[in-house]
Amino acid sequence: MSDGKGGLQAAPRGWWRLQRVLAILCVAGVLALGTVLGWLKWHEHELVFESEVSRTEVSGLIPAGAERVSIPGVAGAALAAVILRADPSHDSGLWVLHLHGNAVSAFSAEQLEHVRRLASFGLNVLSFDYRGYGLTPGVASEAHMNEDAEAVYAELRRRGIAAERIIVWGHSLGSGPAVNLAARHVAAALVLFGAFTSVPDAAADTYPYLPIRWLASVHFDSLSLMPTLRMPVLIAHSKGDMTIPYHQGERLFAAAREPKRFLSLGPPYADGFGGHVDGLYDHLDLLAPPLSALVGQQL
């Protein structure tokens, strides 16, 4: 600083004190951010795949008429599954390959109720646990979930179900392997409910002030795959979804080819998650017209 006579004057002591405080705050902020990001990265697997929680959700009861089966998976893995057929008087002949969401089991009371409602709708249902979830041993991962979905699709085909009679149905986390499966095979339709565009996008919406998407090693990049699908697509999303924001469902729909339908589910929601868990299953009557149009069969 100038002393007005061409010389330099020492900066006030308060100025240097402020500089020091700001520097300390910057260092502390960087360290805090690094700690948070490090914790999130270290716990990424358990945050994305809440498989341990799913094992506490297993119910000992399955609906009347349901059948518990074991499906051969990759490298000797046995996938626990449940089959519930529609009543013969109201059987559409269509099969739902049901890929459930996170932190639950195909054998949880909640998921079994979802299966029961689908069957009462005239749909035959095969629902299963991915490796590491519910009653299926193993370790959950993106690759394993994709492989497990492939194995269950192959099981339906082995049982004589025509590809054109299979509806691939992905709910929440299950939408990732559902889209991946639909990109590789023929099916009557793909139904997505509470689906994300990708795991990094979902993480960025959950932690909007953190550069979290660049740390993600789990991707399930459904948005990139949507334009490649060559089957009818129905996307349902609850407007109040508290887990996966509504706009992600809209982006998936925009990226999909025709024929496609979007089902917007409004309140009230009874599940405590803004309709993310039960929104579609509570309103299957709303699903009938658009799905019937897509599969060319009245439901």
C-alpha positions in Angstrom: 0.0 0.0 0.0 1.3 3.6 -0.9 2.1 6.1 1.9 1.2 9.0 -0.6 4.9 10.0 -0.9 6.0 7.3 -3.4 6.8 4.9 -0.7 5.1 1.7 0.5 3.1 1.4 3.7 2.6 -1.9 5.5 -0.9 -3.3 5.1 -3.0 -3.0 8.3 -2.7 -5.9 10.6 -6.5 -6.5 10.2 -6.0 -7.1 6.5 -3.5 -9.9 7.0 -5.6 -11.4 9.8 -8.6 -11.6 7.3 -6.4 -13.2 4.7 -5.3 -15.8 7.1 -8.9 -16.6 8.2 -10.0 -16.9 4.6 -7.1 -19.2 3.8 -7.9 -21.4 6.8 -11.6 -21.5 5.8 -10.7 -22.5 2.3 -8.5 -25.3 3.4 -11.1 -26.5 5.9 -13.7 -26.4 3.2 -11.6 -28.4 0.8 -10.9 -31.0 3.6 -14.5 -31.2 4.5 -15.6 -31.7 0.9 -12.9 -34.3 0.4 -14.1 -36.1 3.5 -17.7 -36.1 2.4 -16.8 -37.3 -1.1 -14.5 -39.9 0.2 -17.2 -41.3 2.5 -19.7 -41.4 -0.3 -17.2 -43.2 -2.6 -16.3 -45.6 0.2 -19.9 -46.5 0.8 -21.1 -46.3 -2.8 -21.9 -50.0 -3.1 -24.1 -50.1 0.0 -25.8 -46.8 -0.9 -26.7 -48.1 -4.4 -27.4 -51.7 -3.5 -29.2 -51.9 -0.2 -29.2 -55.7 -0.4 -28.5 -56.2 3.3 -31.8 -54.4 4.1 -33.6 -56.5 1.6 -32.8 -59.7 3.6 -34.7 -58.3 6.6 -37.8 -57.8 4.4 -38.4 -61.5 3.5 -41.8 -62.8 4.4 -42.5 -66.4 5.1 -45.8 -66.3 3.2 -46.5 -66.3 -0.5 -49.9 -65.7 -2.1 -52.3 -68.6 -2.5 -51.6 -70.3 -5.8 -48.1 -68.9 -6.0 -45.1 -71.1 -6.7 -41.6 -70.7 -5.3 -38.9 -71.7 -7.9 -35.2 -71.6 -8.2 -33.7 -70.3 -11.5 -30.2 -71.3 -12.7 -28.1 -68.2 -12.9 -24.5 -67.4 -14.0 -21.7 -69.5 -12.6 -23.9 -71.8 -10.6 -25.9 -69.0 -9.0 -29.5 -70.1 -8.0 -31.9 -67.2 -8.2 -34.9 -67.4 -5.8 -38.1 -66.5 -7.6 -41.9 -66.6 -7.3 -44.4 -67.3 -10.0 -48.0 -66.3 -9.7 -50.3 -67.1 -12.7 -53.4 -65.1 -13.5 -56.8 -66.7 -12.9 -57.6 -68.9 -16.0 -60.9 -67.0 -16.5 -59.0 -63.7 -16.8 -55.6 -64.8 -18.2 -54.2 -62.4 -20.8 -51.5 -64.9 -21.8 -48.9 -62.2 -21.1 -46.1 -62.7 -18.7 -44.5 -59.9 -16.6 -40.8 -60.4 -15.9 -40.8 -58.3 -12.7 -37.5 -56.6 -11.7 -38.1 -55.1 -8.2 -36.6 -52.0 -6.7 -33.9 -51.5 -4.0 -33.9 -52.6 -0.3 -36.7 -55.1 -0.9 -37.1 -58.8 -1.7 -39.3 -60.5 -4.2 -40.5 -62.3 -1.1 -41.3 -59.2 1.0 -44.9 -58.6 1.8 -44.8 -55.4 -0.2 -43.5 -57.0 -3.4 -45.8 -60.1 -3.1 -48.7 -57.7 -2.9 -47.5 -56.0 -6.1 -47.3 -59.4 -7.8 -50.8 -60.3 -6.5 -52.2 -57.1 -8.0 -50.6 -57.7 -11.3 -51.9 -61.3 -11.4 -55.4 -60.0 -10.6 -55.0 -57.7 -13.6 -54.8 -60.8 -15.8 -51.0 -60.9 -16.0 -48.8 -63.9 -15.2 -45.8 -62.8 -13.1 -42.3 -64.1 -12.5 -40.6 -62.0 -9.8 -37.1 -62.8 -8.5 -34.3 -61.7 -6.2 -31.1 -60.6 -7.7 -27.8 -62.0 -6.3 -27.3 -60.6 -2.8 -31.0 -59.7 -2.4 -33.6 -61.4 -0.3 -33.4 -65.2 -0.6 -30.7 -65.2 -3.3 -27.1 -65.6 -2.0 -24.2 -63.7 -3.6 -23.1 -60.2 -4.1 -25.1 -57.4 -5.8 -23.5 -55.4 -8.6 -24.5 -53.7 -11.8 -23.0 -56.6 -13.8 -24.7 -59.3 -11.7 -28.1 -57.6 -11.9 -27.8 -57.5 -15.7 -26.8 -61.1 -15.8 -29.6 -62.2 -13.4 -32.2 -60.5 -15.6 -30.8 -62.3 -18.6 -31.0 -65.6 -16.8 -34.7 -65.1 -15.8 -35.6 -64.0 -19.4 -33.9 -67.2 -20.6 -36.0 -69.2 -18.0 -39.2 -67.8 -19.4 -38.2 -68.7 -22.9 -37.1 -72.2 -21.7 -40.6 -72.6 -20.3 -42.1 -72.0 -23.7 -43.1 -68.4 -23.3 -42.8 -66.6 -26.6 -40.7 -63.4 -26.5 -43.7 -61.5 -27.8 -45.7 -62.5 -24.7 -43.1 -61.2 -22.2 -43.4 -57.7 -20.6 -40.2 -56.5 -19.1 -41.1 -54.6 -16.0 -38.6 -52.5 -14.1 -39.3 -50.7 -10.9 -36.9 -48.1 -9.4 -33.4 -49.7 -9.2 -34.9 -52.6 -11.3 -35.3 -50.2 -14.2 -31.6 -50.3 -14.8 -31.3 -54.1 -15.7 -34.8 -53.9 -17.3 -33.6 -51.3 -19.9 -30.4 -53.3 -20.4 -32.4 -56.5 -21.0 -34.8 -54.7 -23.4 -31.9 -53.4 -25.4 -30.8 -57.0 -26.1 -34.0 -59.0 -26.6 -37.4 -59.0 -28.1 -40.4 -58.5 -25.8 -44.0 -57.4 -26.0 -43.2 -54.2 -24.2 -41.0 -52.5 -21.6 -42.8 -50.9 -18.6 -40.8 -48.7 -16.3 -42.0 -47.2 -13.0 -40.1 -44.7 -10.9 -37.1 -45.1 -13.2 -33.9 -43.1 -13.3 -32.0 -41.9 -16.3 -28.8 -43.2 -14.8 -27.3 -43.8 -11.3 -25.0 -40.7 -11.6 -28.0 -38.6 -12.5 -30.0 -40.0 -9.5 -27.0 -39.3 -7.2 -26.7 -35.7 -8.5 -30.3 -35.1 -7.7 -29.9 -36.5 -4.2 -26.7 -34.5 -3.5 -27.2 -31.4 -5.8 -24.3 -29.4 -4.2 -21.7 -32.1 -4.6 -19.7 -33.2 -7.8 -21.0 -36.7 -7.1 -21.7 -37.9 -10.6 -18.0 -37.9 -11.4 -17.3 -40.4 -8.6 -19.9 -43.0 -9.6 -18.6 -46.4 -10.8 -22.2 -47.8 -11.0 -23.9 -46.4 -14.0 -27.1 -48.2 -15.4 -27.1 -45.6 -18.1 -30.7 -46.1 -19.2 -31.0 -42.8 -21.0 -28.3 -43.7 -23.5 -30.0 -47.1 -24.2 -33.5 -45.8 -24.7 -33.2 -44.7 -28.3 -31.9 -48.2 -29.2 -35.0 -50.0 -28.0 -37.2 -51.6 -30.6 -40.3 -52.4 -28.6 -43.2 -50.5 -27.2 -42.4 -48.5 -24.1 -44.6 -47.4 -21.2 -43.1 -45.1 -18.6 -45.1 -44.4 -15.4 -43.9 -41.9 -12.8 -45.5 -40.3 -9.7 -45.4 -36.5 -9.8 -44.5 -36.4 -6.1 -41.9 -39.1 -6.3 -39.5 -38.4 -3.4 -36.8 -40.9 -4.5 -36.4 -40.4 -8.2 -37.6 -37.0 -9.4 -40.4 -36.9 -12.0 -38.2 -35.1 -14.6 -36.0 -38.3 -14.9 -39.1 -40.2 -16.1 -39.9 -37.4 -18.6 -36.3 -37.5 -20.0 -36.5 -41.3 -20.5 -39.8 -41.0 -22.3 -38.4 -38.2 -24.5 -35.5 -40.4 -25.5 -37.6 -43.5 -26.3 -38.8 -44.4 -29.8 -42.4 -44.7 -30.8 -44.7 -46.5 -30.0 -44.6 -45.2 -26.4 -46.9 -43.9 -23.7 -46.3 -41.8 -20.5 -48.5 -42.4 -17.4 -48.3 -39.5 -15.0 -49.5 -40.5 -11.5 -50.9 -37.8 -9.3 -51.7 -37.7 -5.5 -52.8 -38.9 -3.1 -50.0 -41.3 -2.3 -50.2 -43.8 0.5 -46.7 -45.1 0.6 -44.9 -42.2 2.3 -42.5 -41.8 -0.6 -44.6 -39.7 -2.9 -45.9 -42.7 -4.8 -42.4 -44.1 -5.6 -43.2 -47.5 -4.1 -46.9 -48.1 -4.6 -48.1 -45.4 -7.0 -48.5 -47.6 -10.1 -49.7 -50.7 -8.2 -52.4 -48.7 -6.5 -53.7 -47.5 -9.9 -53.3 -50.4 -12.3 -56.7 -49.4 -13.7 -54.9 -46.4 -15.2 -52.4 -48.7 -16.8 -54.9 -50.7 -18.7 -55.7 -48.3 -21.6 -52.1 -47.3 -22.6 -50.7 -50.8 -22.1 -53.5 -52.4 -24.0 -52.8 -50.0 -26.9 -49.1 -50.8 -26.9 -49.4 -54.6 -26.8 -52.4 -54.7 -29.1 -54.6 -56.6 -26.6 -57.4 -55.6 -24.3 -56.4 -56.0 -20.6 
